[in-house]
Amino acid sequence: MTPLIHWPRECNSRISGVFTDIDDTLTTEGAITPDALQALADLKTAGLMVIPITGRPIGWCERFMAGPPGSAWPVDAMVAENGAVAFVRGAGPQQPPTKLYQQDAATRHANQVRLRDIAARVAAEVPGVELSRDSAGRETDIAFDYAEFARHSPETVQQVLAVLERAGLQTTVSSIHIHGCFGDFNKWQGANWIVRELLGRDLAQELDLWVFVGDSGNDQVMFQHFTHSVGVANIARFVPQLTHLPRYVTRGERGAGFAEV
């Protein structure tokens, strides 16, 4: 990873959009910092498209897309549950955001029933592991807390992953949660989907126009594909576990690192 200070400035004029992780990338200790929030606003003022893409549930995201004045983030869309569902900003300031799904309602309902059964299996086979506290807002996946409020060992994380994978789920691990879903969803697939939905364009054919910023395991598929990929400094704790690293790394951690970008 190259320090961000060596970013080639001649690239800047071509950038038209930014994808960013949320937890421990935009946020610090669970809240967005003023410098990171100002950075989002500055990007929008400069005319760039800004899209957070997260493992958080769509219900958790709603307040940042449709909250009261002063609480909504200045972003164009927010992709949740590692790519499966998104809020898209309304055309006018008074219009509520629109929710988009990659799966139809019948599929989502059937999967939710199966996911509840698998969550019970995890609870039985890996004592002490609990669903993430934001689970009530989830519609397409399940998530278990290993580092947000709980503190579980890497060995416990691997035990949970083994149960999920035996049940046929696709899995990923963020900086705080262990995720499982039915469907071929990840942040890269979700990013391609939302660019088609919003712009009618092929993200894979215009990667020189986009930046991605992230910090952990469920971001590495984005690091793998994006030409302009950046890790905030706290990615250091995940580096031994990652196959694909970002091209650049910031000096600052979390929200300060995003503001640096």
One Martini backbone bead per residue (centre of mass of N, CA, C, O) as a GRO file, in nm:
protein
  261
    1MET     BB    1   0.095   0.037   0.024
    2THR     BB    2   0.046   0.368  -0.058
    3PRO     BB    3   0.076   0.667   0.028
    4LEU     BB    4  -0.149   0.921  -0.031
    5ILE     BB    5   0.065   1.146  -0.101
    6HIS     BB    6   0.113   0.978  -0.392
    7TRP     BB    7  -0.111   1.078  -0.535
    8PRO     BB    8  -0.206   1.150  -0.857
    9ARG     BB    9  -0.327   1.462  -0.937
   10GLU     BB   10  -0.411   1.407  -1.240
   11CYS     BB   11  -0.669   1.231  -1.155
   12ASN     BB   12  -0.885   1.428  -1.033
   13SER     BB   13  -1.042   1.538  -1.293
   14ARG     BB   14  -1.180   1.240  -1.349
   15ILE     BB   15  -1.343   1.232  -1.102
   16SER     BB   16  -1.708   1.139  -1.028
   17GLY     BB   17  -1.677   0.918  -0.782
   18VAL     BB   18  -1.778   0.780  -0.448
   19PHE     BB   19  -1.698   0.506  -0.257
   20THR     BB   20  -1.806   0.401   0.085
   21ASP     BB   21  -1.758   0.305   0.370
   22ILE     BB   22  -1.854   0.325   0.712
   23ASP     BB   23  -1.734   0.148   0.924
   24ASP     BB   24  -1.431   0.283   1.011
   25THR     BB   25  -1.441   0.525   0.784
   26LEU     BB   26  -1.661   0.743   0.856
   27THR     BB   27  -1.644   0.627   1.137
   28THR     BB   28  -1.614   0.696   1.501
   29GLU     BB   29  -1.728   0.526   1.745
   30GLY     BB   30  -2.018   0.509   1.565
   31ALA     BB   31  -1.959   0.804   1.441
   32ILE     BB   32  -1.976   1.073   1.260
   33THR     BB   33  -1.755   1.304   1.171
   34PRO     BB   34  -1.723   1.629   1.090
   35ASP     BB   35  -1.502   1.585   0.870
   36ALA     BB   36  -1.654   1.364   0.710
   37LEU     BB   37  -1.914   1.522   0.656
   38GLN     BB   38  -1.772   1.754   0.505
   39ALA     BB   39  -1.655   1.577   0.281
   40LEU     BB   40  -1.923   1.501   0.156
   41ALA     BB   41  -2.011   1.790   0.092
   42ASP     BB   42  -1.766   1.864  -0.088
   43LEU     BB   43  -1.817   1.654  -0.305
   44LYS     BB   44  -2.096   1.757  -0.387
   45THR     BB   45  -2.010   2.049  -0.456
   46ALA     BB   46  -1.807   1.928  -0.684
   47GLY     BB   47  -2.007   1.700  -0.839
   48LEU     BB   48  -2.007   1.435  -0.697
   49MET     BB   49  -2.062   1.108  -0.649
   50VAL     BB   50  -2.217   0.957  -0.346
   51ILE     BB   51  -2.159   0.610  -0.205
   52PRO     BB   52  -2.250   0.427   0.034
   53ILE     BB   53  -2.117   0.094   0.137
   54THR     BB   54  -2.276  -0.171   0.335
   55GLY     BB   55  -2.352  -0.407   0.601
   56ARG     BB   56  -2.573  -0.260   0.683
   57PRO     BB   57  -2.890  -0.204   0.728
   58ILE     BB   58  -3.153  -0.049   0.580
   59GLY     BB   59  -3.284   0.057   0.845
   60TRP     BB   60  -3.029   0.211   0.944
   61CYS     BB   61  -3.008   0.406   0.684
   62GLU     BB   62  -3.268   0.581   0.678
   63ARG     BB   63  -3.185   0.830   0.861
   64PHE     BB   64  -2.958   0.925   0.641
   65MET     BB   65  -3.185   0.963   0.401
   66ALA     BB   66  -3.478   1.046   0.586
   67GLY     BB   67  -3.423   1.255   0.778
   68PRO     BB   68  -3.407   1.521   0.933
   69PRO     BB   69  -3.293   1.813   0.929
   70GLY     BB   70  -2.934   1.754   0.959
   71SER     BB   71  -2.923   1.414   0.936
   72ALA     BB   72  -2.873   1.398   0.650
   73TRP     BB   73  -2.680   1.286   0.404
   74PRO     BB   74  -2.465   1.393   0.131
   75VAL     BB   75  -2.613   1.168  -0.079
   76ASP     BB   76  -2.732   0.960  -0.347
   77ALA     BB   77  -2.672   0.684  -0.195
   78MET     BB   78  -2.745   0.358  -0.020
   79VAL     BB   79  -2.574   0.059   0.030
   80ALA     BB   80  -2.687  -0.249   0.160
   81GLU     BB   81  -2.614  -0.559   0.262
   82ASN     BB   82  -2.380  -0.600   0.058
   83GLY     BB   83  -2.581  -0.504  -0.214
   84ALA     BB   84  -2.907  -0.587  -0.199
   85VAL     BB   85  -2.976  -0.284  -0.103
   86ALA     BB   86  -3.139   0.050  -0.153
   87PHE     BB   87  -3.102   0.396  -0.139
   88VAL     BB   88  -3.255   0.667  -0.326
   89ARG     BB   89  -3.257   0.971  -0.413
   90GLY     BB   90  -3.462   1.205  -0.468
   91ALA     BB   91  -3.530   1.450  -0.704
   92GLY     BB   92  -3.628   1.610  -0.454
   93PRO     BB   93  -3.614   1.755  -0.138
   94GLN     BB   94  -3.924   1.632  -0.071
   95GLN     BB   95  -3.836   1.354  -0.156
   96PRO     BB   96  -3.824   1.044  -0.094
   97PRO     BB   97  -3.664   0.773  -0.080
   98THR     BB   98  -3.576   0.489  -0.267
   99LYS     BB   99  -3.633   0.143  -0.269
  100LEU     BB  100  -3.400  -0.115  -0.361
  101TYR     BB  101  -3.389  -0.442  -0.517
  102GLN     BB  102  -3.255  -0.767  -0.617
  103GLN     BB  103  -3.500  -0.901  -0.484
  104ASP     BB  104  -3.783  -1.040  -0.448
  105ALA     BB  105  -4.030  -1.076  -0.216
  106ALA     BB  106  -4.047  -1.388  -0.210
  107THR     BB  107  -3.747  -1.441  -0.168
  108ARG     BB  108  -3.710  -1.279   0.091
  109HIS     BB  109  -3.909  -1.436   0.265
  110ALA     BB  110  -3.787  -1.717   0.239
  111ASN     BB  111  -3.505  -1.636   0.349
  112GLN     BB  112  -3.588  -1.537   0.631
  113VAL     BB  113  -3.671  -1.811   0.738
  114ARG     BB  114  -3.395  -1.949   0.700
  115LEU     BB  115  -3.224  -1.744   0.867
  116ARG     BB  116  -3.353  -1.800   1.142
  117ASP     BB  117  -3.259  -2.094   1.158
  118ILE     BB  118  -2.953  -2.034   1.137
  119ALA     BB  119  -2.929  -1.853   1.385
  120ALA     BB  120  -3.006  -2.080   1.584
  121ARG     BB  121  -2.764  -2.260   1.512
  122VAL     BB  122  -2.544  -2.071   1.607
  123ALA     BB  123  -2.637  -2.048   1.904
  124ALA     BB  124  -2.597  -2.361   1.957
  125GLU     BB  125  -2.282  -2.391   1.841
  126VAL     BB  126  -2.203  -2.075   1.947
  127PRO     BB  127  -2.163  -1.972   2.232
  128GLY     BB  128  -2.225  -1.612   2.280
  129VAL     BB  129  -2.342  -1.557   2.006
  130GLU     BB  130  -2.488  -1.268   1.846
  131LEU     BB  131  -2.682  -1.073   1.711
  132SER     BB  132  -2.704  -0.789   1.587
  133ARG     BB  133  -2.854  -0.490   1.695
  134ASP     BB  134  -2.952  -0.427   1.377
  135SER     BB  135  -3.144  -0.671   1.281
  136ALA     BB  136  -3.432  -0.542   1.247
  137GLY     BB  137  -3.327  -0.396   0.960
  138ARG     BB  138  -3.318  -0.665   0.814
  139GLU     BB  139  -3.387  -0.830   0.473
  140THR     BB  140  -3.122  -1.029   0.340
  141ASP     BB  141  -2.971  -1.092   0.620
  142ILE     BB  142  -2.712  -1.184   0.851
  143ALA     BB  143  -2.575  -1.078   1.181
  144PHE     BB  144  -2.274  -1.085   1.382
  145ASP     BB  145  -2.125  -1.000   1.678
  146TYR     BB  146  -1.755  -0.934   1.735
  147ALA     BB  147  -1.679  -0.580   1.758
  148GLU     BB  148  -1.890  -0.377   1.877
  149PHE     BB  149  -1.997  -0.509   2.167
  150ALA     BB  150  -1.840  -0.743   2.127
  151ARG     BB  151  -1.568  -1.003   2.209
  152HIS     BB  152  -1.421  -1.199   1.964
  153SER     BB  153  -1.246  -1.438   1.839
  154PRO     BB  154  -1.113  -1.568   1.557
  155GLU     BB  155  -1.218  -1.855   1.622
  156THR     BB  156  -1.517  -1.777   1.646
  157VAL     BB  157  -1.553  -1.662   1.368
  158GLN     BB  158  -1.492  -1.933   1.224
  159GLN     BB  159  -1.728  -2.089   1.344
  160VAL     BB  160  -1.953  -1.921   1.222
  161LEU     BB  161  -1.872  -1.951   0.926
  162ALA     BB  162  -1.908  -2.258   0.915
  163VAL     BB  163  -2.211  -2.265   0.965
  164LEU     BB  164  -2.297  -2.086   0.727
  165GLU     BB  165  -2.161  -2.253   0.497
  166ARG     BB  166  -2.313  -2.520   0.551
  167ALA     BB  167  -2.594  -2.360   0.481
  168GLY     BB  168  -2.520  -2.185   0.203
  169LEU     BB  169  -2.374  -1.925   0.264
  170GLN     BB  170  -2.270  -1.615   0.212
  171THR     BB  171  -1.964  -1.463   0.324
  172THR     BB  172  -1.863  -1.199   0.561
  173VAL     BB  173  -1.620  -0.954   0.704
  174SER     BB  174  -1.610  -0.701   0.907
  175SER     BB  175  -1.513  -0.487   1.165
  176ILE     BB  176  -1.792  -0.612   1.340
  177HIS     BB  177  -1.919  -0.833   1.137
  178ILE     BB  178  -2.103  -1.128   1.053
  179HIS     BB  179  -2.200  -1.250   0.732
  180GLY     BB  180  -2.516  -1.373   0.576
  181CYS     BB  181  -2.633  -1.506   0.252
  182PHE     BB  182  -2.864  -1.527  -0.012
  183GLY     BB  183  -2.655  -1.480  -0.263
  184ASP     BB  184  -2.453  -1.276  -0.495
  185PHE     BB  185  -2.331  -1.075  -0.253
  186ASN     BB  186  -2.149  -0.767  -0.284
  187LYS     BB  187  -2.000  -0.470  -0.322
  188TRP     BB  188  -1.932  -0.496  -0.622
  189GLN     BB  189  -2.205  -0.588  -0.722
  190GLY     BB  190  -2.360  -0.344  -0.596
  191ALA     BB  191  -2.212  -0.121  -0.751
  192ASN     BB  192  -2.295  -0.207  -1.033
  193TRP     BB  193  -2.599  -0.192  -0.987
  194ILE     BB  194  -2.627   0.115  -0.902
  195VAL     BB  195  -2.508   0.234  -1.162
  196ARG     BB  196  -2.726   0.124  -1.346
  197GLU     BB  197  -2.970   0.252  -1.199
  198LEU     BB  198  -2.870   0.560  -1.202
  199LEU     BB  199  -2.694   0.569  -1.505
  200GLY     BB  200  -2.670   0.333  -1.721
  201ARG     BB  201  -2.388   0.199  -1.639
  202ASP     BB  202  -2.048   0.061  -1.654
  203LEU     BB  203  -1.827   0.038  -1.409
  204ALA     BB  204  -1.600  -0.149  -1.535
  205GLN     BB  205  -1.557   0.084  -1.777
  206GLU     BB  206  -1.504   0.339  -1.531
  207LEU     BB  207  -1.272   0.324  -1.297
  208ASP     BB  208  -1.121   0.605  -1.346
  209LEU     BB  209  -1.388   0.767  -1.204
  210TRP     BB  210  -1.330   0.607  -0.929
  211VAL     BB  211  -1.364   0.573  -0.569
  212PHE     BB  212  -1.240   0.373  -0.290
  213VAL     BB  213  -1.331   0.339   0.066
  214GLY     BB  214  -1.171   0.143   0.333
  215ASP     BB  215  -1.101  -0.136   0.610
  216SER     BB  216  -1.195  -0.445   0.529
  217GLY     BB  217  -1.301  -0.756   0.434
  218ASN     BB  218  -1.570  -0.647   0.273
  219ASP     BB  219  -1.360  -0.460   0.081
  220GLN     BB  220  -1.167  -0.637  -0.103
  221VAL     BB  221  -1.335  -0.650  -0.365
  222MET     BB  222  -1.283  -0.348  -0.419
  223PHE     BB  223  -0.977  -0.348  -0.418
  224GLN     BB  224  -0.951  -0.545  -0.659
  225HIS     BB  225  -1.107  -0.346  -0.882
  226PHE     BB  226  -1.009  -0.071  -0.808
  227THR     BB  227  -0.797   0.166  -0.916
  228HIS     BB  228  -0.909   0.367  -0.678
  229SER     BB  229  -0.778   0.266  -0.374
  230VAL     BB  230  -0.859   0.310  -0.015
  231GLY     BB  231  -0.712   0.298   0.305
  232VAL     BB  232  -0.752   0.328   0.613
  233ALA     BB  233  -0.525   0.291   0.867
  234ASN     BB  234  -0.699   0.060   1.023
  235ILE     BB  235  -0.632  -0.175   0.821
  236ALA     BB  236  -0.384  -0.306   0.960
  237ARG     BB  237  -0.544  -0.534   1.128
  238PHE     BB  238  -0.624  -0.693   0.836
  239VAL     BB  239  -0.388  -0.756   0.645
  240PRO     BB  240  -0.325  -1.066   0.711
  241GLN     BB  241  -0.635  -1.145   0.588
  242LEU     BB  242  -0.566  -1.023   0.305
  243THR     BB  243  -0.552  -1.049  -0.047
  244HIS     BB  244  -0.670  -0.753  -0.095
  245LEU     BB  245  -0.536  -0.437  -0.143
  246PRO     BB  246  -0.492  -0.126  -0.137
  247ARG     BB  247  -0.316   0.117  -0.300
  248TYR     BB  248  -0.389   0.308  -0.061
  249VAL     BB  249  -0.294   0.504   0.242
  250THR     BB  250  -0.359   0.658   0.524
  251ARG     BB  251  -0.280   0.830   0.814
  252GLY     BB  252  -0.562   0.825   0.901
  253GLU     BB  253  -0.831   0.731   1.090
  254ARG     BB  254  -1.117   0.686   0.972
  255GLY     BB  255  -1.262   0.982   0.939
  256ALA     BB  256  -0.986   1.119   0.896
  257GLY     BB  257  -0.914   0.948   0.649
  258PHE     BB  258  -1.147   1.036   0.468
  259ALA     BB  259  -1.082   1.339   0.472
  260GLU     BB  260  -0.809   1.302   0.335
  261VAL     BB  261  -0.940   1.191   0.067
   0.00000   0.00000   0.00000
